[in-house]
Amino acid sequence: MKRGGATKEEVIRATQELISRNGIRAVRVDEIALTLGISKRTLYEMFADKTDLVEACLIEMERQNNRRLLTSNRRRSGNALQKLFVLMRLYNEALFKVGSRFLADIRQKDHFARHYDASRALWHSQLAAQFGRCIAEGFLLEEIHAEVFADRIMTTLFELRMKQAHPEELHSFCRMILRGAATRRGIEWIDSH
């Protein structure tokens, strides 16, 4: 066993890595304790049970995701379409930061579904707002409903990820869909970048 034990943050970080890679259901408390070199008892002194530990991990993942989006929003420069491509790349990266088993577990398990819903709502609001800016700047067709468009693209990207699509396939899909929804100005920008 590890001398002095592990900090709560170390436990959360290690568990986050395990559940991200293997899924929530596949990870056992024994495996977490073994990975950290601590006893199960030490783990249960920090967290009431596995659900409590996973909940702490999901909250930390949400914080990291929010920080990433906030940092990206501050750094993004360029026109609305360029910013949209950056945002969609970030969304795709977020889908690939975790394994498909994790995504299936979080979406289907009632206790953790609120984290899936919160994450989806955050991404949806960011994407819908950016689609709206692209429409206002004349890059996307006026007929497009930003909220609906964001929902459909997110749903399709999520399902492609669940079917083990490659990250480059998701990027190509985004480019193709945006080109199909673009004005002449938007098409010219997409084709030149």
Rosetta blueprint (number, residue, H / E / L):
1 M L
2 K L
3 R L
4 G L
5 G L
6 A L
7 T L
8 K H
9 E H
10 E H
11 V H
12 I H
13 R H
14 A H
15 T H
16 Q H
17 E H
18 L H
19 I H
20 S H
21 R H
22 N H
23 G L
24 I L
25 R L
26 A L
27 V L
28 R L
29 V H
30 D H
31 E H
32 I H
33 A H
34 L H
35 T H
36 L H
37 G L
38 I L
39 S L
40 K H
41 R H
42 T H
43 L H
44 Y H
45 E H
46 M H
47 F L
48 A L
49 D L
50 K H
51 T H
52 D H
53 L H
54 V H
55 E H
56 A H
57 C H
58 L H
59 I H
60 E H
61 M H
62 E H
63 R H
64 Q H
65 N H
66 N H
67 R H
68 R H
69 L H
70 L H
71 T H
72 S H
73 N H
74 R H
75 R H
76 R L
77 S L
78 G L
79 N L
80 A H
81 L H
82 Q H
83 K H
84 L H
85 F H
86 V H
87 L H
88 M H
89 R H
90 L H
91 Y H
92 N H
93 E H
94 A H
95 L H
96 F H
97 K L
98 V L
99 G L
100 S H
101 R H
102 F H
103 L H
104 A H
105 D H
106 I H
107 R H
108 Q H
109 K L
110 D H
111 H H
112 F H
113 A H
114 R H
115 H H
116 Y H
117 D H
118 A H
119 S H
120 R H
121 A H
122 L H
123 W H
124 H H
125 S H
126 Q H
127 L H
128 A H
129 A H
130 Q H
131 F H
132 G H
133 R H
134 C H
135 I H
136 A H
137 E L
138 G L
139 F L
140 L E
141 L L
142 E L
143 E L
144 I L
145 H L
146 A H
147 E H
148 V H
149 F H
150 A H
151 D H
152 R H
153 I H
154 M H
155 T H
156 T H
157 L H
158 F H
159 E H
160 L H
161 R H
162 M H
163 K L
164 Q L
165 A L
166 H L
167 P H
168 E H
169 E H
170 L H
171 H H
172 S H
173 F H
174 C H
175 R H
176 M H
177 I H
178 L H
179 R H
180 G H
181 A L
182 A E
183 T L
184 R H
185 R H
186 G H
187 I H
188 E H
189 W H
190 I H
191 D H
192 S H
193 H L
